[in-house]
Amino acid sequence: MTADDSRAPRCVDEPRDGGTLSNAIEDLYNGALDVAVVRDSWPEQQLASVAAALDTGQDPGWQRPNAVMPPEDIQVLGTAATPTYSTPRGPTLDRYMEDAGWYDRAPIFGKALDPTAAVGQALGAVAGGRPVEVLHAADGRRFSPFTVRRLTAGKGIGLHHDLHTSLEMFKDIAPGLDRGTLVSWVFTLQGPDSGGELCVYNCPPDAPDPPKMPNGFSWDLAGVEKRFGSVTIKTGTGDLFLFASARLLHRVAPVAGPRARFTLGGFLALDARRERVLFWS
């Protein structure tokens, strides 16, 4: 264990008008910042009604890509451009694009709000003046701007790094991105009664002798928490958090209680020239 291992990730947590996160995306890339939390980034009343509508017991079309791993059985609206237990190497680009317009077929905000524009505006506030756009494939097809995710009692997301731009589906897209890191961005639609916190550890993908279970694959949570400094973030409706998810190991703690955790989010990257912010899910 080194002194750097034990250092907590650099985190700034402030209200929307706090003023110090206006260039947070570049700061996340450069390592001046590891986690940014923007409280009340999206008006709570616009999001609380969405979570309430999704929590009625009716199925709006949830996918369960991790169903074979019950502790991580997350429910998702849309197909994420990520590995899952059902697609360990991620979806193919064509399969992903088949569902990239899921929101247009099943809008959960109704017609009174354009959520893609709202996301772009919120990310623009931390983009250092750069334009913010949805990512497009080399052939012009648009990626999904976001997915919506639901975690119920006992469900969480295990330790991992987000190294998604190395997936096959990104082979023609990755050269146009600055792959120095990848940034995750997430809005909370509804927080659970307890649990569901984001836990971020100062552990890079190339950490020497990483704490793993005997199978050599799964992370040893106790070992990680003993060795690496961490920060734990609990968010409420309308809060936005961003973090360098390719650089830092992270997880979502299991939800406790009957109230589900709902989030809307995805990923973003600077383009190769660092002139634009591109986001997707």
Backbone as CSV, one residue per row, in Angstrom:
resi,resn,N_x,N_y,N_z,CA_x,CA_y,CA_z,C_x,C_y,C_z
1,MET,0.844,-1.194,0.000,0.000,0.000,0.000,0.880,1.246,0.000
2,THR,0.586,2.195,-0.855,1.343,3.436,-0.926,0.486,4.591,-0.428
3,ALA,1.153,5.718,-0.192,0.412,6.899,0.241,-0.602,7.325,-0.805
4,ASP,-0.251,7.140,-2.088,-1.180,7.518,-3.145,-2.412,6.614,-3.136
5,ASP,-2.211,5.311,-2.850,-3.354,4.400,-2.752,-4.360,4.891,-1.730
6,SER,-3.878,5.371,-0.594,-4.759,5.732,0.508,-5.404,7.104,0.347
7,ARG,-4.959,7.876,-0.643,-5.552,9.188,-0.873,-6.978,9.063,-1.362
8,ALA,-7.884,9.807,-0.766,-9.271,9.788,-1.219,-9.375,10.462,-2.577
9,PRO,-10.249,10.004,-3.447,-10.468,10.704,-4.719,-10.815,12.170,-4.493
10,ARG,-10.365,13.022,-5.400,-10.633,14.455,-5.306,-12.087,14.713,-5.700
11,CYS,-12.848,15.283,-4.794,-14.290,15.447,-4.999,-14.699,16.876,-4.675
12,VAL,-15.516,17.461,-5.560,-16.159,18.749,-5.289,-17.662,18.514,-5.317
13,ASP,-18.333,18.934,-4.261,-19.772,18.728,-4.086,-20.376,20.087,-3.786
14,GLU,-21.187,20.622,-4.728,-21.695,21.972,-4.540,-23.023,22.155,-5.278
15,PRO,-23.768,23.218,-4.970,-25.021,23.495,-5.679,-24.768,23.920,-7.118
16,ARG,-25.821,23.921,-7.902,-25.722,24.214,-9.333,-25.035,25.534,-9.607
17,ASP,-25.258,26.535,-8.767,-24.674,27.857,-8.986,-23.406,28.061,-8.156
18,GLY,-22.751,26.962,-7.770,-21.570,27.076,-6.925,-20.397,27.756,-7.592
19,GLY,-20.241,27.549,-8.905,-19.268,28.316,-9.653,-17.903,27.699,-9.850
20,THR,-17.550,26.644,-9.132,-16.196,26.094,-9.273,-16.131,24.894,-10.203
21,LEU,-17.265,24.448,-10.745,-17.289,23.251,-11.586,-17.536,23.579,-13.058
22,SER,-17.346,24.825,-13.453,-17.675,25.211,-14.824,-16.803,24.513,-15.865
23,ASN,-15.623,24.021,-15.450,-14.752,23.286,-16.367,-14.480,21.883,-15.816
24,ALA,-15.480,21.315,-15.153,-15.288,20.050,-14.448,-14.901,18.911,-15.374
25,ILE,-15.425,18.883,-16.594,-15.126,17.765,-17.490,-13.635,17.736,-17.821
26,GLU,-13.074,18.887,-18.161,-11.632,18.923,-18.428,-10.838,18.594,-17.162
27,ASP,-11.315,19.072,-16.003,-10.634,18.773,-14.743,-10.649,17.272,-14.449
28,LEU,-11.733,16.591,-14.808,-11.803,15.140,-14.637,-10.799,14.448,-15.550
29,TYR,-10.644,14.958,-16.747,-9.668,14.399,-17.676,-8.238,14.593,-17.167
30,ASN,-7.957,15.774,-16.659,-6.587,16.114,-16.285,-6.182,15.581,-14.919
31,GLY,-7.132,15.046,-14.176,-6.817,14.509,-12.854,-6.847,15.544,-11.755
32,ALA,-7.203,16.793,-12.082,-7.363,17.791,-11.036,-8.602,17.497,-10.192
33,LEU,-9.486,16.680,-10.726,-10.746,16.328,-10.087,-11.069,14.884,-10.435
34,ASP,-11.654,14.149,-9.491,-12.051,12.766,-9.736,-13.565,12.589,-9.753
35,VAL,-14.246,13.337,-8.893,-15.709,13.240,-8.762,-16.270,14.649,-8.637
36,ALA,-17.338,14.926,-9.364,-18.032,16.209,-9.266,-19.507,15.942,-8.980
37,VAL,-20.051,16.615,-8.003,-21.468,16.484,-7.658,-22.114,17.857,-7.764
38,VAL,-23.119,17.955,-8.622,-23.839,19.217,-8.823,-25.238,19.027,-8.257
39,ARG,-25.482,19.611,-7.123,-26.778,19.460,-6.458,-27.846,20.296,-7.171
40,ASP,-29.054,19.718,-7.279,-30.202,20.404,-7.891,-29.889,20.860,-9.315
41,SER,-29.178,20.026,-10.056,-28.828,20.369,-11.433,-30.040,20.357,-12.338
42,TRP,-31.007,19.514,-12.041,-32.227,19.393,-12.841,-33.400,19.617,-11.895
43,PRO,-34.363,20.474,-12.238,-35.472,20.764,-11.315,-36.150,19.493,-10.818
44,GLU,-36.241,19.382,-9.514,-36.744,18.159,-8.892,-38.142,17.795,-9.368
45,GLN,-39.017,18.790,-9.557,-40.400,18.489,-9.912,-40.510,17.810,-11.267
46,GLN,-39.557,18.071,-12.179,-39.599,17.447,-13.497,-39.212,15.972,-13.428
47,LEU,-38.395,15.599,-12.445,-37.885,14.237,-12.361,-38.686,13.369,-11.405
48,ALA,-39.178,13.963,-10.322,-39.892,13.169,-9.323,-41.128,12.515,-9.928
49,SER,-41.821,13.219,-10.823,-43.030,12.651,-11.426,-42.684,11.478,-12.339
50,VAL,-41.507,11.539,-12.991,-41.083,10.436,-13.852,-40.839,9.193,-13.019
51,ALA,-40.109,9.345,-11.918,-39.839,8.203,-11.048,-41.129,7.624,-10.492
52,ALA,-42.054,8.495,-10.108,-43.329,8.014,-9.565,-44.095,7.214,-10.605
53,ALA,-44.083,7.678,-11.860,-44.788,6.964,-12.924,-44.148,5.615,-13.212
54,LEU,-42.819,5.534,-13.064,-42.118,4.280,-13.327,-42.214,3.300,-12.176
55,ASP,-42.639,3.774,-11.016,-42.647,2.941,-9.815,-44.041,2.449,-9.465
56,THR,-44.911,2.357,-10.464,-46.289,1.942,-10.208,-46.482,0.431,-10.230
57,GLY,-45.467,-0.310,-10.636,-45.594,-1.765,-10.754,-45.839,-2.223,-12.169
58,GLN,-46.247,-1.304,-13.067,-46.407,-1.647,-14.476,-45.041,-1.668,-15.154
59,ASP,-44.858,-2.575,-16.092,-43.572,-2.745,-16.755,-43.529,-1.876,-18.018
60,PRO,-42.703,-0.827,-18.037,-42.612,0.019,-19.231,-41.674,-0.555,-20.294
61,GLY,-41.150,-1.752,-20.054,-40.227,-2.358,-21.002,-38.825,-2.541,-20.460
62,TRP,-38.734,-2.787,-19.160,-37.423,-2.968,-18.538,-36.673,-4.135,-19.156
63,GLN,-35.409,-3.919,-19.460,-34.500,-5.001,-19.811,-33.709,-5.384,-18.560
64,ARG,-33.289,-6.639,-18.489,-32.559,-7.126,-17.309,-31.294,-7.845,-17.787
65,PRO,-30.279,-7.074,-18.226,-29.097,-7.686,-18.822,-28.219,-8.458,-17.836
66,ASN,-28.422,-8.226,-16.528,-27.609,-8.920,-15.520,-28.427,-9.918,-14.705
67,ALA,-29.527,-10.394,-15.256,-30.438,-11.253,-14.497,-29.769,-12.525,-13.987
68,VAL,-28.731,-12.998,-14.683,-28.060,-14.228,-14.251,-27.212,-13.997,-13.005
69,MET,-26.992,-12.753,-12.626,-26.241,-12.406,-11.413,-27.189,-11.639,-10.488
70,PRO,-28.011,-12.340,-9.685,-29.083,-11.689,-8.912,-28.670,-10.449,-8.118
71,PRO,-27.494,-10.400,-7.462,-27.165,-9.181,-6.713,-26.998,-7.942,-7.591
72,GLU,-26.774,-8.148,-8.905,-26.586,-7.018,-9.821,-27.689,-6.961,-10.889
73,ASP,-28.858,-7.456,-10.552,-29.966,-7.526,-11.506,-30.601,-6.154,-11.690
74,ILE,-29.890,-5.299,-12.404,-30.368,-3.957,-12.692,-31.418,-4.016,-13.793
75,GLN,-32.388,-3.121,-13.739,-33.404,-3.007,-14.779,-33.120,-1.740,-15.586
76,VAL,-33.191,-1.847,-16.900,-32.747,-0.761,-17.770,-33.790,-0.486,-18.853
77,LEU,-34.057,0.788,-19.091,-34.810,1.212,-20.271,-33.797,1.688,-21.303
78,GLY,-33.745,1.004,-22.435,-32.732,1.262,-23.444,-31.620,0.231,-23.344
79,THR,-30.780,0.177,-24.357,-29.627,-0.719,-24.378,-28.373,0.119,-24.197
80,ALA,-27.597,-0.189,-23.162,-26.376,0.573,-22.897,-25.218,0.041,-23.737
81,ALA,-24.323,0.943,-24.126,-23.136,0.571,-24.901,-22.030,0.115,-23.954
82,THR,-22.330,-0.931,-23.195,-21.435,-1.424,-22.149,-21.447,-2.947,-22.136
83,PRO,-20.451,-3.563,-21.505,-20.543,-5.005,-21.248,-21.617,-5.275,-20.195
84,THR,-22.270,-6.401,-20.307,-23.205,-6.875,-19.290,-22.978,-8.378,-19.133
85,TYR,-23.661,-8.969,-18.186,-23.530,-10.419,-18.032,-24.122,-11.163,-19.228
86,SER,-25.110,-10.586,-19.888,-25.690,-11.252,-21.063,-24.873,-10.983,-22.327
87,THR,-24.152,-9.853,-22.369,-23.254,-9.542,-23.506,-21.919,-9.063,-22.931
88,PRO,-21.043,-9.992,-22.500,-19.797,-9.615,-21.821,-18.874,-8.732,-22.646
89,ARG,-18.970,-8.796,-23.960,-18.137,-7.950,-24.812,-18.919,-6.779,-25.379
90,GLY,-20.054,-6.506,-24.780,-20.896,-5.429,-25.242,-21.734,-5.845,-26.432
91,PRO,-22.769,-5.070,-26.759,-23.579,-5.387,-27.932,-22.811,-5.065,-29.211
92,THR,-23.227,-5.639,-30.307,-22.698,-5.183,-31.589,-23.247,-3.782,-31.856
93,LEU,-22.593,-3.048,-32.719,-23.068,-1.701,-33.025,-24.458,-1.752,-33.643
94,ASP,-24.702,-2.701,-34.534,-26.017,-2.803,-35.162,-27.094,-3.144,-34.135
95,ARG,-26.794,-4.067,-33.243,-27.779,-4.430,-32.210,-28.050,-3.235,-31.308
96,TYR,-27.011,-2.529,-30.941,-27.190,-1.345,-30.103,-28.073,-0.317,-30.811
97,MET,-27.795,-0.070,-32.073,-28.531,0.955,-32.803,-30.000,0.599,-32.993
98,GLU,-30.321,-0.685,-32.977,-31.730,-1.086,-33.073,-32.551,-0.506,-31.930
99,ASP,-31.913,-0.280,-30.787,-32.634,0.207,-29.611,-32.238,1.628,-29.226
100,ALA,-31.400,2.276,-30.054,-30.897,3.602,-29.684,-32.004,4.642,-29.623
101,GLY,-33.102,4.424,-30.344,-34.217,5.361,-30.310,-35.321,4.952,-29.367
102,TRP,-34.983,4.197,-28.327,-36.013,3.658,-27.428,-36.893,4.755,-26.832
103,TYR,-36.292,5.899,-26.525,-37.061,6.948,-25.882,-38.126,7.516,-26.812
104,ASP,-37.826,7.598,-28.097,-38.798,8.125,-29.052,-40.021,7.219,-29.153
105,ARG,-39.815,5.923,-28.903,-40.936,4.978,-28.958,-41.697,4.912,-27.642
106,ALA,-41.029,5.214,-26.544,-41.662,5.092,-25.224,-41.243,6.264,-24.346
107,PRO,-41.647,7.486,-24.710,-41.224,8.639,-23.916,-41.781,8.584,-22.503
108,ILE,-40.913,8.789,-21.524,-41.346,8.721,-20.131,-41.549,10.104,-19.535
109,PHE,-41.147,11.160,-20.256,-41.368,12.512,-19.787,-42.605,13.140,-20.426
110,GLY,-43.253,12.437,-21.344,-44.322,13.058,-22.095,-43.746,14.005,-23.133
111,LYS,-44.565,14.880,-23.639,-44.136,15.782,-24.706,-43.791,17.178,-24.206
112,ALA,-43.925,17.394,-22.902,-43.704,18.737,-22.373,-42.231,19.061,-22.166
113,LEU,-41.368,18.049,-22.207,-39.957,18.262,-21.917,-39.107,17.456,-22.883
114,ASP,-38.043,18.051,-23.367,-37.064,17.357,-24.191,-35.898,16.963,-23.290
115,PRO,-35.832,15.712,-22.826,-34.792,15.344,-21.863,-33.390,15.386,-22.450
116,THR,-33.251,15.109,-23.754,-31.917,15.184,-24.363,-31.387,16.605,-24.310
117,ALA,-32.239,17.566,-24.597,-31.827,18.970,-24.507,-31.517,19.356,-23.067
118,ALA,-32.310,18.835,-22.123,-32.069,19.146,-20.713,-30.729,18.584,-20.249
119,VAL,-30.400,17.364,-20.689,-29.101,16.780,-20.358,-27.980,17.621,-20.964
120,GLY,-28.130,17.988,-22.229,-27.113,18.790,-22.890,-26.871,20.115,-22.186
121,GLN,-27.960,20.728,-21.710,-27.823,21.996,-21.008,-27.091,21.812,-19.688
122,ALA,-27.436,20.767,-18.944,-26.787,20.523,-17.658,-25.307,20.200,-17.836
123,LEU,-24.976,19.378,-18.837,-23.575,19.050,-19.079,-22.822,20.267,-19.610
124,GLY,-23.519,21.118,-20.354,-22.885,22.322,-20.861,-22.406,23.238,-19.741
125,ALA,-23.073,23.190,-18.587,-22.684,24.043,-17.463,-21.353,23.638,-16.858
126,VAL,-20.856,22.429,-17.172,-19.576,21.952,-16.622,-18.587,21.635,-17.735
127,ALA,-18.849,22.151,-18.936,-18.068,21.781,-20.118,-17.021,22.810,-20.505
128,GLY,-16.821,23.851,-19.706,-15.807,24.845,-20.024,-16.083,25.615,-21.295
129,GLY,-17.355,25.828,-21.627,-17.725,26.584,-22.810,-17.790,25.782,-24.093
130,ARG,-17.481,24.500,-24.026,-17.518,23.659,-25.227,-18.960,23.315,-25.600
131,PRO,-19.240,23.145,-26.888,-20.552,22.618,-27.278,-20.699,21.176,-26.819
132,VAL,-21.927,20.784,-26.522,-22.238,19.441,-26.037,-23.195,18.784,-27.019
133,GLU,-22.830,17.599,-27.506,-23.606,16.931,-28.550,-23.731,15.451,-28.240
134,VAL,-24.782,14.820,-28.744,-24.918,13.370,-28.663,-23.928,12.731,-29.631
135,LEU,-23.295,11.659,-29.217,-22.337,10.935,-30.051,-23.035,10.292,-31.248
136,HIS,-22.371,10.323,-32.389,-22.844,9.649,-33.595,-21.804,8.633,-34.057
137,ALA,-22.264,7.563,-34.647,-21.365,6.578,-35.256,-20.764,7.164,-36.530
138,ALA,-19.741,6.479,-37.043,-19.056,6.963,-38.243,-20.006,7.083,-39.432
139,ASP,-21.056,6.269,-39.459,-22.006,6.310,-40.572,-23.159,7.272,-40.329
140,GLY,-23.085,8.041,-39.238,-24.082,9.071,-38.985,-25.202,8.672,-38.046
141,ARG,-25.310,7.396,-37.697,-26.373,6.982,-36.785,-26.121,7.520,-35.381
142,ARG,-27.195,7.994,-34.747,-27.069,8.606,-33.431,-27.106,7.563,-32.326
143,PHE,-26.202,7.692,-31.369,-26.238,6.861,-30.175,-27.413,7.262,-29.291
144,SER,-27.770,6.402,-28.370,-28.810,6.727,-27.392,-28.283,7.798,-26.440
145,PRO,-29.021,8.880,-26.210,-28.521,9.931,-25.321,-28.416,9.503,-23.863
146,PHE,-29.293,8.579,-23.446,-29.308,8.168,-22.042,-30.069,6.860,-21.912
147,THR,-29.862,6.200,-20.800,-30.718,5.097,-20.372,-31.265,5.450,-18.996
148,VAL,-32.335,4.790,-18.629,-32.907,4.918,-17.288,-32.713,3.579,-16.582
149,ARG,-32.288,3.630,-15.331,-31.927,2.410,-14.610,-32.650,2.337,-13.272
150,ARG,-33.043,1.143,-12.928,-33.776,0.907,-11.681,-33.084,-0.196,-10.882
151,LEU,-32.807,0.100,-9.622,-32.280,-0.892,-8.692,-33.266,-1.045,-7.547
152,THR,-33.653,-2.273,-7.271,-34.597,-2.557,-6.199,-33.852,-3.144,-4.997
153,ALA,-34.599,-3.478,-3.952,-34.005,-3.928,-2.687,-33.009,-5.068,-2.907
154,GLY,-31.827,-4.906,-2.344,-30.791,-5.927,-2.426,-29.947,-5.877,-3.671
155,LYS,-30.292,-5.010,-4.628,-29.558,-4.948,-5.892,-28.569,-3.779,-5.881
156,GLY,-27.404,-4.011,-6.455,-26.393,-2.973,-6.593,-25.607,-3.200,-7.865
157,ILE,-24.515,-2.503,-8.015,-23.627,-2.668,-9.161,-22.229,-2.909,-8.614
158,GLY,-21.610,-4.012,-9.011,-20.337,-4.422,-8.457,-19.169,-3.567,-8.906
159,LEU,-18.028,-3.795,-8.290,-16.808,-3.055,-8.581,-16.389,-3.220,-10.039
160,HIS,-16.052,-2.119,-10.687,-15.612,-2.180,-12.077,-15.007,-0.845,-12.502
161,HIS,-14.265,-0.864,-13.593,-13.847,0.332,-14.324,-14.640,0.376,-15.633
162,ASP,-14.908,1.553,-16.123,-15.614,1.708,-17.399,-14.592,1.915,-18.516
163,LEU,-14.298,0.846,-19.228,-13.317,0.874,-20.306,-14.002,0.588,-21.641
164,HIS,-15.207,1.136,-21.798,-16.094,0.718,-22.877,-15.613,1.105,-24.264
165,THR,-14.826,2.174,-24.383,-14.443,2.597,-25.730,-13.452,1.634,-26.381
166,SER,-13.014,0.616,-25.637,-12.183,-0.430,-26.237,-13.017,-1.562,-26.825
167,LEU,-14.339,-1.510,-26.642,-15.215,-2.546,-27.192,-15.215,-2.496,-28.721
168,GLU,-15.538,-3.628,-29.332,-15.564,-3.733,-30.789,-16.508,-2.712,-31.404
169,MET,-17.636,-2.429,-30.739,-18.609,-1.504,-31.316,-18.058,-0.086,-31.445
170,PHE,-16.948,0.225,-30.765,-16.369,1.564,-30.822,-15.160,1.645,-31.759
171,LYS,-14.843,0.588,-32.486,-13.586,0.560,-33.235,-13.474,1.693,-34.251
172,ASP,-14.574,2.100,-34.875,-14.526,3.185,-35.848,-14.804,4.543,-35.222
173,ILE,-15.196,4.547,-33.960,-15.579,5.778,-33.274,-14.473,6.261,-32.360
174,ALA,-13.769,5.315,-31.722,-12.767,5.653,-30.711,-11.695,6.617,-31.202
175,PRO,-11.217,6.530,-32.468,-10.174,7.472,-32.893,-10.599,8.938,-32.824
176,GLY,-11.887,9.195,-32.842,-12.367,10.568,-32.763,-12.572,11.069,-31.354
177,LEU,-12.265,10.218,-30.356,-12.460,10.572,-28.957,-11.118,10.717,-28.249
178,ASP,-11.073,11.577,-27.249,-9.925,11.632,-26.352,-10.146,10.533,-25.323
179,ARG,-9.353,9.479,-25.430,-9.569,8.304,-24.584,-8.692,8.326,-23.336
180,GLY,-8.268,9.518,-22.933,-7.499,9.636,-21.714,-8.245,9.146,-20.498
181,THR,-9.546,9.272,-20.516,-10.415,8.647,-19.533,-11.799,8.558,-20.160
182,LEU,-12.745,8.099,-19.387,-14.153,8.131,-19.766,-14.879,8.687,-18.553
183,VAL,-15.855,9.536,-18.777,-16.590,10.158,-17.681,-18.008,9.598,-17.647
184,SER,-18.424,9.123,-16.494,-19.818,8.739,-16.279,-20.586,9.945,-15.740
185,TRP,-21.802,10.125,-16.213,-22.675,11.183,-15.688,-24.023,10.558,-15.358
186,VAL,-24.575,10.909,-14.221,-25.812,10.284,-13.745,-26.666,11.312,-13.003
187,PHE,-27.927,11.415,-13.390,-28.921,12.170,-12.633,-29.722,11.201,-11.772
188,THR,-29.976,11.578,-10.543,-30.861,10.786,-9.690,-32.300,11.227,-9.932
189,LEU,-33.144,10.255,-10.300,-34.579,10.515,-10.421,-35.280,10.288,-9.087
190,GLN,-34.823,9.253,-8.383,-35.382,8.932,-7.072,-34.342,8.152,-6.277
191,GLY,-34.071,8.610,-5.079,-33.164,7.883,-4.204,-33.909,6.833,-3.402
192,PRO,-33.217,5.765,-2.958,-33.859,4.731,-2.148,-33.993,5.165,-0.690
193,ASP,-34.674,4.345,0.102,-34.752,4.625,1.544,-33.350,4.674,2.146
194,SER,-32.514,3.721,1.780,-31.111,3.715,2.195,-30.331,2.855,1.215
195,GLY,-28.999,2.930,1.315,-28.165,2.241,0.341,-28.166,2.983,-0.979
196,GLY,-27.622,2.329,-2.001,-27.602,2.920,-3.333,-26.584,4.018,-3.530
197,GLU,-25.631,4.160,-2.603,-24.630,5.206,-2.749,-23.607,4.838,-3.833
198,LEU,-23.063,5.856,-4.480,-21.921,5.676,-5.369,-20.658,5.645,-4.525
199,CYS,-19.866,4.593,-4.670,-18.613,4.448,-3.933,-17.472,4.427,-4.950
200,VAL,-16.560,5.389,-4.851,-15.471,5.547,-5.811,-14.140,5.370,-5.073
201,TYR,-13.252,4.554,-5.658,-11.999,4.189,-5.006,-10.816,4.685,-5.836
202,ASN,-9.760,5.088,-5.169,-8.573,5.598,-5.838,-7.720,4.437,-6.359
203,CYS,-8.320,3.648,-7.234,-7.697,2.438,-7.767,-7.793,2.455,-9.281
204,PRO,-6.668,2.625,-9.988,-6.690,2.634,-11.448,-6.738,1.218,-12.019
205,PRO,-7.044,1.076,-13.303,-7.112,-0.269,-13.905,-5.788,-1.014,-13.859
206,ASP,-4.666,-0.280,-13.834,-3.358,-0.929,-13.849,-2.705,-0.986,-12.471
207,ALA,-3.501,-0.930,-11.408,-2.942,-1.008,-10.052,-2.159,-2.311,-9.896
208,PRO,-0.949,-2.263,-9.372,-0.170,-3.491,-9.198,-0.763,-4.376,-8.112
209,ASP,-0.715,-5.682,-8.351,-1.188,-6.666,-7.379,-2.570,-6.288,-6.838
210,PRO,-3.564,-6.143,-7.708,-4.880,-5.675,-7.257,-5.568,-6.699,-6.360
211,PRO,-6.372,-6.248,-5.412,-7.088,-7.168,-4.516,-8.176,-7.930,-5.268
212,LYS,-7.945,-9.175,-5.551,-8.897,-10.005,-6.278,-9.244,-11.239,-5.452
213,MET,-10.394,-11.839,-5.766,-10.808,-13.086,-5.145,-9.970,-14.231,-5.716
214,PRO,-10.026,-15.419,-5.095,-9.201,-16.539,-5.567,-9.388,-16.887,-7.044
215,ASN,-10.562,-16.542,-7.618,-10.754,-16.842,-9.044,-9.924,-15.929,-9.938
216,GLY,-9.294,-14.904,-9.361,-8.443,-14.003,-10.126,-9.194,-13.009,-10.978
217,PHE,-10.504,-13.052,-10.941,-11.329,-12.176,-11.782,-12.106,-11.173,-10.940
218,SER,-12.853,-11.651,-9.959,-13.703,-10.775,-9.152,-12.869,-9.954,-8.174
219,TRP,-13.261,-8.708,-7.986,-12.595,-7.860,-7.014,-12.920,-8.305,-5.593
220,ASP,-11.959,-8.164,-4.716,-12.132,-8.427,-3.288,-12.509,-7.103,-2.632
221,LEU,-13.799,-6.912,-2.349,-14.276,-5.629,-1.838,-13.579,-5.253,-0.532
222,ALA,-13.454,-6.204,0.380,-12.801,-5.903,1.656,-11.364,-5.454,1.428
223,GLY,-10.673,-6.132,0.517,-9.300,-5.766,0.209,-9.199,-4.390,-0.434
224,VAL,-10.138,-4.084,-1.330,-10.166,-2.773,-1.974,-10.384,-1.682,-0.933
225,GLU,-11.346,-1.886,-0.045,-11.664,-0.853,0.931,-10.543,-0.669,1.943
226,LYS,-9.796,-1.713,2.206,-8.659,-1.604,3.132,-7.495,-0.852,2.499
227,ARG,-7.268,-1.061,1.219,-6.061,-0.523,0.566,-6.251,0.856,-0.037
228,PHE,-7.417,1.134,-0.609,-7.575,2.345,-1.416,-8.462,3.380,-0.730
229,GLY,-8.041,4.642,-0.824,-8.893,5.722,-0.368,-10.159,5.792,-1.200
230,SER,-11.236,6.302,-0.599,-12.519,6.288,-1.297,-13.351,7.500,-0.915
231,VAL,-14.396,7.707,-1.703,-15.400,8.707,-1.396,-16.759,8.073,-1.676
232,THR,-17.735,8.357,-0.814,-19.085,7.816,-0.952,-20.057,8.969,-1.163
233,ILE,-20.859,8.870,-2.229,-21.757,9.952,-2.623,-23.196,9.465,-2.538
234,LYS,-24.006,10.192,-1.785,-25.444,9.911,-1.736,-26.160,11.081,-2.382
235,THR,-27.014,10.803,-3.331,-27.673,11.868,-4.079,-29.183,11.779,-3.966
236,GLY,-29.828,12.928,-4.189,-31.281,13.008,-4.192,-31.791,13.432,-5.554
237,THR,-33.085,13.511,-5.671,-33.723,13.824,-6.950,-33.200,15.152,-7.515
238,GLY,-32.754,15.105,-8.772,-32.247,16.292,-9.449,-30.753,16.493,-9.347
239,ASP,-30.098,15.724,-8.476,-28.641,15.856,-8.345,-27.944,15.143,-9.499
240,LEU,-26.825,15.721,-9.941,-26.001,15.163,-11.010,-24.632,14.840,-10.443
241,PHE,-24.150,13.627,-10.722,-22.746,13.378,-10.411,-22.024,12.906,-11.659
242,LEU,-20.759,13.318,-11.742,-19.858,12.932,-12.830,-18.567,12.445,-12.194
243,PHE,-17.956,11.439,-12.781,-16.675,10.985,-12.259,-15.884,10.281,-13.351
244,ALA,-14.570,10.201,-13.132,-13.660,9.603,-14.108,-13.743,8.083,-13.987
245,SER,-14.730,7.512,-14.636,-15.080,6.115,-14.382,-14.148,5.117,-15.051
246,ALA,-13.339,5.550,-16.016,-12.325,4.653,-16.573,-11.091,4.609,-15.677
247,ARG,-10.826,5.712,-14.980,-9.621,5.807,-14.165,-9.799,5.235,-12.765
248,LEU,-11.031,5.292,-12.238,-11.270,4.948,-10.848,-12.236,3.772,-10.721
249,LEU,-11.867,2.829,-9.884,-12.744,1.703,-9.564,-13.972,2.236,-8.825
250,HIS,-15.131,1.655,-9.089,-16.340,2.176,-8.459,-17.420,1.104,-8.399
251,ARG,-18.419,1.360,-7.581,-19.579,0.468,-7.453,-20.761,1.288,-6.957
252,VAL,-21.939,0.697,-7.029,-23.130,1.252,-6.394,-23.539,0.282,-5.296
253,ALA,-23.609,0.768,-4.066,-23.950,-0.081,-2.928,-25.365,-0.632,-3.084
254,PRO,-25.623,-1.836,-2.575,-26.978,-2.406,-2.687,-28.032,-1.501,-2.063
255,VAL,-29.177,-1.462,-2.705,-30.319,-0.709,-2.210,-30.935,-1.441,-1.025
256,ALA,-31.372,-0.693,-0.024,-32.064,-1.275,1.128,-33.439,-0.631,1.254
257,GLY,-34.449,-1.458,1.529,-35.799,-0.936,1.683,-36.613,-1.043,0.407
258,PRO,-37.918,-0.799,0.513,-38.817,-1.013,-0.631,-38.762,0.078,-1.704
259,ARG,-38.202,1.213,-1.401,-38.171,2.321,-2.360,-37.018,2.107,-3.338
260,ALA,-37.327,2.023,-4.635,-36.318,1.743,-5.657,-35.452,2.973,-5.923
261,ARG,-34.273,2.725,-6.439,-33.359,3.778,-6.892,-33.503,3.907,-8.408
262,PHE,-33.866,5.098,-8.882,-33.996,5.374,-10.311,-32.965,6.419,-10.720
263,THR,-32.263,6.164,-11.807,-31.302,7.131,-12.331,-31.444,7.241,-13.838
264,LEU,-30.984,8.354,-14.371,-30.918,8.587,-15.808,-29.481,9.016,-16.093
265,GLY,-28.824,8.310,-17.018,-27.431,8.678,-17.218,-26.775,7.995,-18.388
266,GLY,-25.451,8.127,-18.412,-24.663,7.554,-19.488,-23.202,7.931,-19.325
267,PHE,-22.556,8.200,-20.444,-21.117,8.469,-20.474,-20.852,9.684,-21.357
268,LEU,-19.661,10.244,-21.203,-19.257,11.331,-22.089,-17.749,11.290,-22.277
269,ALA,-17.320,11.912,-23.353,-15.895,12.049,-23.647,-15.678,13.354,-24.385
270,LEU,-14.501,13.913,-24.224,-14.078,14.993,-25.100,-13.727,14.410,-26.462
271,ASP,-13.917,15.186,-27.509,-13.451,14.721,-28.804,-11.918,14.794,-28.836
272,ALA,-11.318,14.224,-29.871,-9.863,14.097,-29.906,-9.148,15.442,-29.829
273,ARG,-9.793,16.501,-30.294,-9.186,17.842,-30.227,-9.587,18.602,-28.973
274,ARG,-10.392,17.994,-28.140,-10.886,18.608,-26.901,-11.689,19.880,-27.185
275,GLU,-12.407,19.879,-28.293,-13.202,21.039,-28.673,-14.686,20.840,-28.379
276,ARG,-15.144,19.587,-28.257,-16.538,19.287,-28.024,-16.665,18.218,-26.934
277,VAL,-17.845,18.198,-26.309,-18.205,17.133,-25.387,-19.253,16.264,-26.072
278,LEU,-18.996,14.970,-26.125,-19.896,14.016,-26.769,-20.451,13.085,-25.704
279,PHE,-21.778,12.919,-25.680,-22.378,12.066,-24.650,-23.274,11.006,-25.258
280,TRP,-23.456,9.923,-24.520,-24.239,8.772,-24.977,-24.505,7.860,-23.793
281,SER,-25.218,6.776,-24.056,-25.386,5.763,-23.030,-25.367,4.380,-23.671
